[in-house]
Amino acid sequence: HHHSVTPAAAAAQSVPQPRSSPRRSRIRSSEDDGVGGRGGGAARVVAAWGIGQEGPVAGRARRWQSGQTAVGHCTMQVKVSWNKQLYEVDVDMEQPPLVFKTQLFTLTGVPPERQKIMVKGGALKDDEDWSKLKLKEGQKLMMIGTAGELPKAPEKETVFAEDLPQAEQVDPLAAEFSAGLVNLGNTCYMASTVQCLAVVPELSAALGTYDASSSSAADPTAHKLSVATRDLMQEMRRNRGKSVAPFRMLANMRERFPQFGELGENGVPMQQDAEECWTLLLQTYAVALRSPSSPTPLKDAFAIDFQSMLRCTESDETKEETETEWTIKCHITQETAHLSTGLKSSLSGNVEKVSEALGRSVMWTKETRISRLPTCLTVQFVRFFYKVQQQKKAKILKAVAYPLTLDMYDFCTDALKAELDKGRKAEQLAADKAAARGGASEEASNGDAEKKRKAEGEAAPEAASAQAMDVDQAPAAAPPPATTEAQERLPSGKYELCGVLTHKGRSADGGHYVAWVKTESGQWVKFDDEVVTPVKEEEILRLSGGGDWHMAYLVLYRQVLF
């Protein structure tokens, strides 16, 4: 019985479909770098799932192409029978069968490793030469395989050596870093978000203890997406130095948020906004992790409380407002050259509201301050805006510098400043004691200085002072020293940079996202989809914008305690 491929038919196979899914999926080759592309002459794999950039899949495609007989650019339609349904698929004969299998995954939910497609001579191999199969237009093929939850990826190398930069091929540190994530078609926005969030131990711990057997009937899609994220992060840690394909997380995210599956005019998934992905993921985890004992999960880790005072410009009315957000915005104007000035201007402004005294809409001045700070502070550089006259989105390329250590004290309410003053006094005290010890050590041997410190019981302040004097070098997620267990560690309003999510390209609807994160050892690492590269700290400060290079879109800071 013949079936056309519709969203309803695909949904029956438990595969979330884009809202504008075509009736018949196609596979074609592309050299377009305009959307999510990275440049370079290597083959790119384009399917209904999207553009898989140079990596394990594209690398296989390139090696496959180099060994095949030239057959010319040829597209042939075949019919694939599976589970009593018939799918029409246009196959690009210049691409390897692995690409064909990837598209069948999007249509049926059967992962490529489970697919057994019967052709002349047996089952279709990933690197089979199409010209030797002598397929005919409209030929019917039978596929065997089961859909459902994806199995764990085999623990084997998935990044080929020739696909890696020369520096990474010889760098012994590569195996210490978390796995890269394969681009499944303009999914760099999701991959970079996950890599940044993965360095937050509070999130990993909360997801790690999440009960996967819970039905979460109140919100099943939030449950499925949270479980998929938890499993993906664990798989990334198990496969250090390798790469992982986030099929299940992407499918579950598109099921909960269909906009991430929208197709462009060329029939491939569109590039999406990484900040939207970041915020929606945190909202989802907060819903799934909610329990009677923890009604507001992740609030302490990520949420920022704001308190605003509004004054009517035409009357004596005043209003107070409170709100909670996952990020704080840094609006960019011609005068904005540094993050601190951008934050200051973003917390002041004018809004239009109804005046009860005047009975009409008037302008109000709005002054906002932070009333509670989280453990991890996310700042968004508002680089994208909508041009009304041109009716399109645009990107602000202006360079805005950001520090390795950010002090939020001046942006806080008086009540919060009073709390932060305790930590700032502890920081100063630790610094003073460290300076005193440094002077004493010049006159005493190391052994005498050590005895003196132990006698004075200053081991704990020493640990705090070391962090106070060198906060830029402190590991982002390092546990507190054992010597401070009896000493309360206090926030001072200072934060250390531990993650940067960048956007490269001038197009607001295209370009490419990359994650730059600081590991527990203090090493900065660049996660460009499946390509993982150690970088120097000075490279991180060059991501401020001002041209066509990667520029910071989201920055993640971690609270420094004293």
NORNORVEN-V184800 format. One record per residue. N is the residue number from 1. D_FIRST is the distance of its C-alpha to the first C-alpha in Angstrom with 1 decimal. Layout:
N,D_FIRST
N,D_FIRST
This chain:
1,0.0
2,3.9
3,6.7
4,10.3
5,12.8
6,15.0
7,17.9
8,16.4
9,13.4
10,15.9
11,18.3
12,16.1
13,16.7
14,20.4
15,21.0
16,23.3
17,22.3
18,24.8
19,25.5
20,24.7
21,21.7
22,20.1
23,16.5
24,16.4
25,18.8
26,21.2
27,23.8
28,27.1
29,30.7
30,33.5
31,37.3
32,37.8
33,40.1
34,40.4
35,38.1
36,38.7
37,39.7
38,42.6
39,43.7
40,44.3
41,42.7
42,40.3
43,36.6
44,34.5
45,30.9
46,28.9
47,25.4
48,23.6
49,25.7
50,28.7
51,31.7
52,32.7
53,36.3
54,38.4
55,38.2
56,36.6
57,33.2
58,34.9
59,37.5
60,35.1
61,33.6
62,37.1
63,38.0
64,34.7
65,35.5
66,39.1
67,38.1
68,35.4
69,35.9
70,35.9
71,32.9
72,33.4
73,31.3
74,27.8
75,24.5
76,21.3
77,17.7
78,15.4
79,11.7
80,11.8
81,9.4
82,10.9
83,10.7
84,7.1
85,6.6
86,7.0
87,10.5
88,12.6
89,16.1
90,19.3
91,21.6
92,25.3
93,26.6
94,30.0
95,28.9
96,28.5
97,25.3
98,26.6
99,25.9
100,22.2
101,22.0
102,23.8
103,21.2
104,18.3
105,20.6
106,20.7
107,16.9
108,16.3
109,19.8
110,20.1
111,23.6
112,24.2
113,26.4
114,23.6
115,21.0
116,20.7
117,18.8
118,18.9
119,20.5
120,23.0
121,25.9
122,24.3
123,23.3
124,23.6
125,27.0
126,28.0
127,30.5
128,28.8
129,29.8
130,26.8
131,28.9
132,29.2
133,25.4
134,25.2
135,21.7
136,20.4
137,18.9
138,15.1
139,15.2
140,12.4
141,14.0
142,13.4
143,15.2
144,16.9
145,18.9
146,19.6
147,20.1
148,23.1
149,26.8
150,27.8
151,30.2
152,33.7
153,34.1
154,36.0
155,39.7
156,40.1
157,41.2
158,38.5
159,40.9
160,42.0
161,45.7
162,45.4
163,43.5
164,46.4
165,49.6
166,52.6
167,54.5
168,51.7
169,51.4
170,54.9
171,55.3
172,55.6
173,55.1
174,51.4
175,50.4
176,52.2
177,49.9
178,46.7
179,43.5
180,42.0
181,38.6
182,36.0
183,35.1
184,31.3
185,31.5
186,34.4
187,35.0
188,38.7
189,39.6
190,38.1
191,39.4
192,42.9
193,43.0
194,42.0
195,44.6
196,47.3
197,46.5
198,46.4
199,50.2
200,50.9
201,51.8
202,51.8
203,48.1
204,47.2
205,49.3
206,47.7
207,44.1
208,45.2
209,46.4
210,43.5
211,41.9
212,38.3
213,37.7
214,38.6
215,35.8
216,37.4
217,35.7
218,37.8
219,36.0
220,33.2
221,32.3
222,36.0
223,36.0
224,33.0
225,34.4
226,37.9
227,36.7
228,34.7
229,37.9
230,40.1
231,38.1
232,37.9
233,41.7
234,42.4
235,40.2
236,42.1
237,45.3
238,44.3
239,43.2
240,46.3
241,46.6
242,42.9
243,39.9
244,37.0
245,33.6
246,33.3
247,29.5
248,29.7
249,32.5
250,30.9
251,27.6
252,29.7
253,32.0
254,29.3
255,27.9
256,31.5
257,32.4
258,29.5
259,32.0
260,32.1
261,28.5
262,29.2
263,28.2
264,30.8
265,30.6
266,29.6
267,26.5
268,28.1
269,29.5
270,32.9
271,36.2
272,37.4
273,40.8
274,42.1
275,44.5
276,41.8
277,39.9
278,43.2
279,44.0
280,40.7
281,40.4
282,43.9
283,43.2
284,40.1
285,42.1
286,44.9
287,42.5
288,41.0
289,44.4
290,46.2
291,47.9
292,50.9
293,53.1
294,51.8
295,50.9
296,51.0
297,49.7
298,50.2
299,52.6
300,55.6
301,53.7
302,52.3
303,53.1
304,56.1
305,58.0
306,59.6
307,62.5
308,63.3
309,66.3
310,65.8
311,68.8
312,68.7
313,70.4
314,71.8
315,72.9
316,74.1
317,70.8
318,69.3
319,66.1
320,64.8
321,61.2
322,59.4
323,56.0
324,54.1
325,52.0
326,50.2
327,51.8
328,55.0
329,54.8
330,57.0
331,57.1
332,58.2
333,60.9
334,63.3
335,65.7
336,63.3
337,64.2
338,63.9
339,61.6
340,64.5
341,65.3
342,61.7
343,61.4
344,64.7
345,63.7
346,60.3
347,62.1
348,64.2
349,63.2
350,63.0
351,60.5
352,60.3
353,60.5
354,61.8
355,65.5
356,66.4
357,70.0
358,69.2
359,66.2
360,64.2
361,62.3
362,64.7
363,64.7
364,65.3
365,66.4
366,64.4
367,65.7
368,63.5
369,64.4
370,62.6
371,63.4
372,61.5
373,60.3
374,57.5
375,57.6
376,55.2
377,55.7
378,53.0
379,54.2
380,52.0
381,53.5
382,52.2
383,51.4
384,48.6
385,49.3
386,48.0
387,49.8
388,49.8
389,51.0
390,48.6
391,45.8
392,44.8
393,45.5
394,48.4
395,49.8
396,53.5
397,54.6
398,58.1
399,59.4
400,60.1
401,61.8
402,61.1
403,63.3
404,62.6
405,64.4
406,63.9
407,66.4
408,65.0
409,68.3
410,69.3
411,66.0
412,66.5
413,68.2
414,71.7
415,70.6
416,68.2
417,70.9
418,73.2
419,70.8
420,70.2
421,73.9
422,74.1
423,71.8
424,73.6
425,77.0
426,75.6
427,74.4
428,77.8
429,79.6
430,77.5
431,78.2
432,81.9
433,82.1
434,80.2
435,82.7
436,85.6
437,84.2
438,83.7
439,87.4
440,88.6
441,86.7
442,88.6
443,91.8
444,90.4
445,88.7
446,85.0
447,86.1
448,88.6
449,86.1
450,83.5
451,86.2
452,87.2
453,83.6
454,83.2
455,86.6
456,85.8
457,82.3
458,80.6
459,77.6
460,75.3
461,76.6
462,76.4
463,72.7
464,72.3
465,74.6
466,72.7
467,69.6
468,71.7
469,73.3
470,70.2
471,67.2
472,65.4
473,65.2
474,64.2
475,60.8
476,58.3
477,57.1
478,60.1
479,61.2
480,64.7
481,67.5
482,68.6
483,72.1
484,71.0
485,69.7
486,72.8
487,72.8
488,70.6
489,68.7
490,68.7
491,66.7
492,68.7
493,66.2
494,65.7
495,62.3
496,61.4
497,58.6
498,55.8
499,52.7
500,51.9
501,48.5
502,48.9
503,47.1
504,47.6
505,47.1
506,48.2
507,44.9
508,44.3
509,40.5
510,40.4
511,42.8
512,42.6
513,43.6
514,45.6
515,47.2
516,50.7
517,51.8
518,55.0
519,54.6
520,56.9
521,59.1
522,59.7
523,57.8
524,55.7
525,52.3
526,49.9
527,46.2
528,44.3
529,40.8
530,40.8
531,44.2
532,47.0
533,50.6
534,54.0
535,56.0
536,59.6
537,60.6
538,62.1
539,58.6
540,57.5
541,60.2
542,59.1
543,55.9
544,57.7
545,56.2
546,58.0
547,55.9
548,52.6
549,52.8
550,51.1
551,52.6
552,52.6
553,50.3
554,50.5
555,53.3
556,53.6
557,57.0
558,58.1
559,61.1
560,64.3
561,66.4
562,70.1
